[in-house]
């Protein structure tokens, strides 16, 4: 299969000691794969859990992907996204020249996500 022109996305989350913490992110991965069967989807973590972002990208590159979107599943632009992630991406880019990495906004910076949360809260508290 020629993957050089196909899309890939890495869902990037913080990580936690409790393995159940990652269940919502695994569900997002499954839902995305079902809705976009032509898109390769990997899940990666900043710390504690595996795989790390660099490992997830390397796996995609090894299978031929050259255009990869990184989707931070973080609610806000804290130190991890402002400081840690740019350094991680610089290292990944240095190790994979010719691979296009596109950083998407954090989910908490995306209006449709915030609207969906607000809609749910309105319906959960209406009464």
URNOR-V590038 format. One record per pair of residues at least 4 apart in sequence whose C-alpha atoms are under 6 Angstrom apart, sorted by sequence separation. I is the first residue (numbers start at 1). GAP is how many residues later the second one is. If there is no record, write none. Layout:
i=(I;I)
gap=(GAP;GAP)
//
This chain:
i=(28;32;33;45;51;58;61;77;79;80;81;89;93;111;120;122;60;44;45;44;44;15;8;10;14;7;8;9;10;11;12;13;14;15;16;67;69;74;75;76;8;10;12;15;66;67;68;69;70;71;73;74;75;15;66;69;70;72;73;54;9;12;4;8;9;10;11;12;13;3;4;9;12;3;4)
gap=(4;4;4;4;4;4;4;4;4;4;4;4;4;4;4;4;5;7;7;8;9;30;31;31;31;32;32;32;32;32;32;32;32;32;32;32;32;32;32;32;33;33;33;33;33;33;33;33;33;33;33;33;33;34;34;34;34;34;34;38;59;59;60;60;60;60;60;60;60;61;61;61;61;62;62)
//
